[in-house]
Amino acid sequence: MNPISNKISGVFIPVSNIENARDWYCEILGLPTDGEIFFGHIYVLPLVGPNIVLDSKIFAPDNVYKVPAFQFNAEDIHQAYEFMRSRNVELTTGIENGHWFNFKDPDGNLLMVCK
């Protein structure tokens, strides 16, 4: 038996300000902002599947994602795109091949939404 599970439990995202990042991600994902900030620099977004771990201790301008490290799912890609646009999220692509688009978080991390 392997001592390491073949399951991802979380994905870290480097952020410059933990409170601002928590509020931004919670708004975009429709989550409450009442969770605990651990050790003054970590906030875990409770998602279905692997969690996202926002961490301001690991932030440096060179650490931001320049390619998407993961994707968020959307049932309706056009509705998701318009939702992000209405929130003034920096969209870096249009809807590509009818299935996905990229955007940046406030720290410049490049992320993806996919149908």
Backbone as a printed PyTorch tensor [residue, N CA C, xyz], in Angstrom:
tensor([[[  0.8480,  -1.1920,   0.0000],
         [  0.0000,   0.0000,   0.0000],
         [  0.8890,   1.2490,   0.0000]],

        [[  0.5720,   2.1890,  -0.8620],
         [  1.3090,   3.4480,  -0.9220],
         [  0.9580,   4.3330,   0.2640]],

        [[  1.9400,   4.9890,   0.8780],
         [  1.6420,   5.8850,   1.9910],
         [  1.1000,   7.2400,   1.5270]],

        [[  1.1790,   7.5200,   0.2330],
         [  0.6760,   8.7900,  -0.3080],
         [ -0.5840,   8.5010,  -1.1100]],

        [[ -1.6400,   9.2140,  -0.7860],
         [ -2.9270,   9.0400,  -1.4530],
         [ -2.8620,   9.5530,  -2.8850]],

        [[ -3.6280,   8.9380,  -3.7750],
         [ -3.6950,   9.3900,  -5.1660],
         [ -4.8480,  10.3750,  -5.3540]],

        [[ -4.9600,  11.2920,  -4.4150],
         [ -6.0490,  12.2660,  -4.4070],
         [ -5.4890,  13.6460,  -4.0600]],

        [[ -5.8910,  14.6510,  -4.8210],
         [ -5.4890,  16.0320,  -4.5210],
         [ -6.4430,  16.5760,  -3.4660]],

        [[ -5.8940,  17.1270,  -2.3910],
         [ -6.7470,  17.6810,  -1.3460],
         [ -6.8440,  19.2000,  -1.4280]],

        [[ -5.8710,  19.8500,  -2.0600],
         [ -5.9150,  21.2960,  -2.1690],
         [ -4.9180,  21.8220,  -3.1780]],

        [[ -5.2050,  23.0140,  -3.6760],
         [ -4.3290,  23.7120,  -4.6110],
         [ -4.0160,  25.0710,  -3.9970]],

        [[ -2.7230,  25.4020,  -3.8600],
         [ -2.3180,  26.6800,  -3.2890],
         [ -2.2960,  27.7670,  -4.3550]],

        [[ -2.7790,  28.9480,  -3.9680],
         [ -2.6880,  30.1280,  -4.8310],
         [ -1.9870,  31.2160,  -4.0310]],

        [[ -0.8890,  31.7530,  -4.5660],
         [ -0.2070,  32.8460,  -3.8730],
         [ -1.0040,  34.1450,  -4.0310]],

        [[ -1.2470,  34.8190,  -2.9050],
         [ -2.0020,  36.0760,  -2.9140],
         [ -1.2630,  37.1140,  -2.0820]],

        [[ -1.4130,  38.3720,  -2.4500],
         [ -0.6750,  39.4220,  -1.7390],
         [ -1.3600,  39.8590,  -0.4460]],

        [[ -2.6890,  39.8010,  -0.3980],
         [ -3.4370,  40.2340,   0.7810],
         [ -4.5150,  39.1950,   1.0550]],

        [[ -4.4030,  38.4890,   2.1570],
         [ -5.2780,  37.3460,   2.4220],
         [ -6.7390,  37.7550,   2.5600]],

        [[ -7.0210,  38.8730,   3.2230],
         [ -8.4120,  39.3060,   3.3810],
         [ -9.0320,  39.6910,   2.0540]],

        [[ -8.3020,  40.4790,   1.2520],
         [ -8.8250,  40.8870,  -0.0560],
         [ -9.0350,  39.6870,  -0.9640]],

        [[ -8.0820,  38.7570,  -0.9570],
         [ -8.1980,  37.5610,  -1.7960],
         [ -9.3830,  36.7070,  -1.3530]],

        [[ -9.5230,  36.5100,  -0.0360],
         [-10.6630,  35.7570,   0.4940],
         [-11.9710,  36.3580,   0.0030]],

        [[-12.1290,  37.6680,   0.1390],
         [-13.3680,  38.3280,  -0.2500],
         [-13.6220,  38.2000,  -1.7490]],

        [[-12.5770,  38.3750,  -2.5660],
         [-12.7190,  38.3050,  -4.0260],
         [-13.1180,  36.9000,  -4.4620]],

        [[-12.3890,  35.8950,  -4.0070],
         [-12.7060,  34.5180,  -4.4020],
         [-14.0780,  34.0940,  -3.8810]],

        [[-14.4170,  34.4550,  -2.6690],
         [-15.7290,  34.0980,  -2.1210],
         [-16.8450,  34.7430,  -2.9280]],

        [[-16.6670,  35.9830,  -3.3610],
         [-17.6850,  36.6350,  -4.1810],
         [-17.8310,  35.9240,  -5.5140]],

        [[-16.7170,  35.6280,  -6.1760],
         [-16.7520,  34.9830,  -7.4890],
         [-17.3700,  33.5800,  -7.3940]],

        [[-17.0990,  32.8560,  -6.3170],
         [-17.5550,  31.4760,  -6.1760],
         [-18.8320,  31.3240,  -5.3490]],

        [[-19.3920,  32.4450,  -4.8850],
         [-20.6350,  32.3870,  -4.1180],
         [-20.4820,  31.7050,  -2.7710]],

        [[-19.3630,  31.9530,  -2.1060],
         [-19.0820,  31.3410,  -0.8110],
         [-19.1340,  32.3830,   0.3050]],

        [[-19.4600,  31.9800,   1.5250],
         [-19.4260,  32.9180,   2.6490],
         [-17.9750,  33.2530,   3.0160]],

        [[-17.7810,  34.4010,   3.6250],
         [-16.4330,  34.8390,   4.0200],
         [-16.2040,  34.6660,   5.5150]],

        [[-16.9560,  33.7860,   6.1280],
         [-16.8850,  33.6710,   7.5850],
         [-15.9070,  32.6100,   8.0800]],

        [[-15.1520,  31.9950,   7.1950],
         [-14.1710,  30.9980,   7.6270],
         [-12.9850,  31.6480,   8.3210]],

        [[-12.1950,  30.8310,   8.9810],
         [-11.0430,  31.3080,   9.7350],
         [ -9.8250,  31.5120,   8.8390]],

        [[ -9.0870,  32.5890,   9.0940],
         [ -7.7780,  32.7890,   8.4730],
         [ -6.7680,  32.1590,   9.4220]],

        [[ -6.0630,  31.1430,   8.9290],
         [ -5.1160,  30.3990,   9.7550],
         [ -3.7400,  31.0530,   9.7340]],

        [[ -3.1430,  31.1670,  10.8980],
         [ -1.7700,  31.6580,  11.0580],
         [ -1.5550,  33.0490,  10.4600]],

        [[ -2.6340,  33.7760,  10.2130],
         [ -2.5420,  35.1200,   9.6670],
         [ -2.2620,  35.1970,   8.1730]],

        [[ -2.1690,  34.0310,   7.4760],
         [ -1.8300,  34.1010,   6.0440],
         [ -2.4670,  33.0210,   5.1790]],

        [[ -3.3030,  32.1360,   5.7390],
         [ -3.9030,  31.0530,   4.9550],
         [ -5.4210,  31.0920,   5.0980]],

        [[ -6.1110,  30.9990,   3.9680],
         [ -7.5650,  30.8660,   3.9720],
         [ -7.9200,  29.7250,   3.0270]],

        [[ -8.7070,  28.7650,   3.5230],
         [ -9.1090,  27.6050,   2.7220],
         [-10.5220,  27.8390,   2.2040]],

        [[-10.6610,  27.8480,   0.8850],
         [-11.9710,  27.9640,   0.2560],
         [-12.5830,  26.5620,   0.2060]],

        [[-13.6930,  26.3420,   0.8910],
         [-14.2910,  25.0080,   0.9330],
         [-15.0690,  24.7190,  -0.3470]],

        [[-14.4770,  23.9560,  -1.2270],
         [-15.0930,  23.6460,  -2.5140],
         [-15.5600,  22.2030,  -2.5510]],

        [[-16.3330,  21.8680,  -3.5590],
         [-16.6760,  20.4830,  -3.8370],
         [-15.4720,  19.9080,  -4.5710]],

        [[-14.8330,  18.9160,  -4.0070],
         [-13.5890,  18.3870,  -4.5740],
         [-12.4210,  19.0320,  -3.8580]],

        [[-11.2730,  19.1260,  -4.5250],
         [-10.1130,  19.7400,  -3.8640],
         [-10.3990,  21.1890,  -3.4550]],

        [[ -9.9000,  21.5740,  -2.2930],
         [-10.0450,  22.9510,  -1.8230],
         [ -8.9790,  23.8390,  -2.4500]],

        [[ -9.2530,  25.1270,  -2.4660],
         [ -8.2500,  26.1130,  -2.8550],
         [ -7.7230,  26.7180,  -1.5680]],

        [[ -6.4030,  26.7790,  -1.4590],
         [ -5.7550,  27.3490,  -0.2880],
         [ -5.0970,  28.6600,  -0.7140]],

        [[ -5.6620,  29.7650,  -0.2560],
         [ -5.0650,  31.0750,  -0.5180],
         [ -3.9810,  31.2890,   0.5260]],

        [[ -2.7890,  31.7130,   0.0910],
         [ -1.6720,  31.8540,   1.0290],
         [ -0.8940,  33.1200,   0.7100]],

        [[ -0.9270,  34.0710,   1.6430],
         [ -0.2020,  35.3260,   1.4160],
         [  1.2690,  35.2220,   1.8240]],

        [[  1.6490,  34.1730,   2.5300],
         [  3.0520,  34.0180,   2.9170],
         [  3.9230,  33.5930,   1.7340]],

        [[  3.3380,  32.8950,   0.7700],
         [  4.1200,  32.4180,  -0.3790],
         [  4.0840,  33.3980,  -1.5500]],

        [[  3.3960,  34.5410,  -1.3650],
         [  3.2700,  35.4890,  -2.4830],
         [  4.5710,  36.2120,  -2.7620]],

        [[  4.8880,  36.2650,  -4.0200],
         [  5.9310,  37.1310,  -4.5810],
         [  5.5190,  37.3390,  -6.0280]],

        [[  5.7940,  38.5010,  -6.6180],
         [  5.3680,  38.7350,  -8.0040],
         [  5.8050,  37.6360,  -8.9700]],

        [[  6.9400,  37.0000,  -8.7040],
         [  7.4000,  35.9290,  -9.5850],
         [  6.6540,  34.6180,  -9.3630]],

        [[  5.8770,  34.5040,  -8.2720],
         [  5.1680,  33.2570,  -7.9640],
         [  3.7810,  33.1610,  -8.5820]],

        [[  3.2480,  34.2440,  -9.1260],
         [  1.8860,  34.1740,  -9.6500],
         [  1.8340,  33.2310, -10.8450]],

        [[  0.6760,  32.5710, -10.9930],
         [  0.4870,  31.6330, -12.1010],
         [  0.4370,  32.3850, -13.4180]],

        [[  1.3040,  32.0110, -14.3250],
         [  1.3250,  32.6210, -15.6500],
         [  0.6230,  31.7210, -16.6660]],

        [[  0.3250,  30.4970, -16.2490],
         [ -0.5250,  29.5740, -17.0100],
         [ -1.5160,  28.9830, -16.0050]],

        [[ -2.7080,  28.6310, -16.4410],
         [ -3.6720,  28.0740, -15.4810],
         [ -3.1660,  26.7680, -14.8730]],

        [[ -3.1480,  26.6860, -13.5590],
         [ -2.7230,  25.4780, -12.8660],
         [ -3.9020,  24.5300, -12.6580]],

        [[ -5.1200,  25.0380, -12.8230],
         [ -6.3370,  24.2410, -12.6850],
         [ -7.4590,  25.0040, -13.3480]],

        [[ -8.6210,  24.3810, -13.4070],
         [ -9.7820,  25.0410, -13.9970],
         [-10.9820,  24.9590, -13.0680]],

        [[-11.8160,  25.9840, -13.1390],
         [-13.1270,  25.9510, -12.5020],
         [-14.1110,  25.4170, -13.5360]],

        [[-15.1240,  24.6940, -13.0940],
         [-16.1490,  24.1910, -14.0020],
         [-17.3000,  25.1710, -14.0860]],

        [[-17.9950,  25.1490, -15.2280],
         [-19.2110,  25.9380, -15.4190],
         [-20.1690,  25.1330, -16.2800]],

        [[-21.4290,  25.1170, -15.9180],
         [-22.4450,  24.4390, -16.7330],
         [-22.6840,  25.2030, -18.0300]],

        [[-22.7480,  26.5330, -17.9300],
         [-23.0090,  27.3930, -19.0870],
         [-21.8360,  28.3610, -19.2240]],

        [[-20.9750,  28.1190, -20.1850],
         [-19.7540,  28.9120, -20.3360],
         [-20.0580,  30.3650, -20.6770]],

        [[-21.1150,  30.6040, -21.4370],
         [-21.4710,  31.9810, -21.8030],
         [-21.9810,  32.7510, -20.5840]],

        [[-22.7880,  32.0960, -19.7710],
         [-23.2780,  32.7220, -18.5420],
         [-22.1100,  33.0020, -17.5890]],

        [[-21.1800,  32.0630, -17.4860],
         [-20.0080,  32.2550, -16.6180],
         [-19.1660,  33.4230, -17.1050]],

        [[-18.9750,  33.5230, -18.4080],
         [-18.1770,  34.6060, -18.9870],
         [-18.8250,  35.9580, -18.6910]],

        [[-20.1290,  36.0560, -18.9020],
         [-20.8330,  37.3130, -18.6390],
         [-20.8310,  37.6580, -17.1530]],

        [[-20.9380,  36.6520, -16.2900],
         [-20.8710,  36.8700, -14.8470],
         [-19.5360,  37.4970, -14.4740]],

        [[-18.4360,  36.9280, -14.9770],
         [-17.1010,  37.4550, -14.6640],
         [-16.9350,  38.8590, -15.2370]],

        [[-17.4180,  39.0660, -16.4480],
         [-17.3240,  40.3890, -17.0800],
         [-18.1070,  41.4200, -16.2740]],

        [[-19.2730,  41.0400, -15.7640],
         [-20.0950,  41.9730, -14.9890],
         [-19.4480,  42.3330, -13.6550]],

        [[-18.5100,  41.5140, -13.1940],
         [-17.7910,  41.7700, -11.9470],
         [-16.4460,  42.4560, -12.2080]],

        [[-16.2360,  42.8930, -13.4470],
         [-15.0000,  43.5740, -13.8620],
         [-13.7570,  42.7290, -13.6340]],

        [[-13.8950,  41.4170, -13.7600],
         [-12.7470,  40.5210, -13.6820],
         [-11.9540,  40.6760, -14.9710]],

        [[-10.6260,  40.6800, -14.8660],
         [ -9.7910,  40.8210, -16.0460],
         [ -9.8160,  39.5210, -16.8490]],

        [[-10.5480,  39.5460, -17.9510],
         [-10.6470,  38.3960, -18.8440],
         [ -9.4980,  38.4720, -19.8410]],

        [[ -8.7530,  37.4030, -19.9930],
         [ -7.5700,  37.4360, -20.8690],
         [ -7.8120,  36.7450, -22.2000]],

        [[ -8.9300,  36.0390, -22.3230],
         [ -9.3380,  35.4590, -23.6030],
         [-10.8370,  35.6430, -23.7240]],

        [[-11.3310,  35.4470, -24.9210],
         [-12.7550,  35.2830, -25.1070],
         [-13.0820,  33.8320, -24.8000]],

        [[-14.2990,  33.4290, -25.1210],
         [-14.6560,  32.0140, -24.9870],
         [-14.0280,  31.2860, -26.1670]],

        [[-13.1280,  30.3780, -25.8620],
         [-12.3800,  29.6670, -26.9000],
         [-13.0250,  28.3190, -27.2030]],

        [[-13.1970,  28.0420, -28.4890],
         [-13.7640,  26.7690, -28.9560],
         [-15.1000,  26.4370, -28.2880]],

        [[-15.7940,  27.4680, -27.7970],
         [-17.0820,  27.2640, -27.1490],
         [-17.0060,  26.5500, -25.8130]],

        [[-15.7770,  26.4100, -25.2510],
         [-15.6260,  25.5810, -24.0600],
         [-14.8790,  26.2080, -22.8910]],

        [[-14.0550,  27.2230, -23.0950],
         [-13.2440,  27.7250, -21.9790],
         [-12.8540,  29.1790, -22.1920]],

        [[-12.4640,  29.8150, -21.0710],
         [-11.8500,  31.1460, -21.1250],
         [-10.9120,  31.2890, -19.9400]],

        [[ -9.9600,  32.2070, -20.0770],
         [ -8.9970,  32.4930, -19.0150],
         [ -9.2630,  33.8740, -18.4270]],

        [[ -8.8590,  34.0350, -17.1650],
         [ -8.9980,  35.3220, -16.4860],
         [ -7.8920,  35.4320, -15.4480]],

        [[ -7.7180,  36.6440, -14.9260],
         [ -6.7270,  36.8730, -13.8740],
         [ -7.4290,  37.2600, -12.5840]],

        [[ -6.8570,  36.7860, -11.4680],
         [ -7.3410,  37.2440, -10.1680],
         [ -6.6820,  38.5910,  -9.8710]],

        [[ -7.0320,  39.2620,  -8.7760],
         [ -6.4600,  40.5870,  -8.4990],
         [ -4.9380,  40.6030,  -8.3450]],

        [[ -4.3070,  39.4480,  -8.0650],
         [ -2.8480,  39.3930,  -7.9530],
         [ -2.1650,  39.0320,  -9.2610]],

        [[ -2.9420,  38.7810, -10.3210],
         [ -2.3670,  38.4630, -11.6180],
         [ -2.2410,  36.9750, -11.9010]],

        [[ -2.7360,  36.1060, -10.9990],
         [ -2.7420,  34.6710, -11.2770],
         [ -3.6720,  34.3740, -12.4390]],

        [[ -3.1830,  33.6220, -13.4210],
         [ -3.9890,  33.2580, -14.5650],
         [ -4.7650,  31.9810, -14.2420]],

        [[ -6.0840,  32.0320, -14.3920],
         [ -6.9690,  30.9160, -14.0710],
         [ -7.9060,  30.6430, -15.2500]],

        [[ -8.6100,  29.5120, -15.2070],
         [ -9.4520,  29.0960, -16.3190],
         [-10.8310,  28.6700, -15.8170]],

        [[-11.8390,  28.9300, -16.6580],
         [-13.1600,  28.3730, -16.4740],
         [-13.4260,  27.5230, -17.7050]],

        [[-13.9440,  26.3100, -17.4930],
         [-14.1500,  25.3770, -18.5930],
         [-15.5160,  24.7210, -18.4820]],

        [[-16.1450,  24.4950, -19.6230],
         [-17.4450,  23.8250, -19.6780],
         [-17.2370,  22.3370, -19.7310]]])
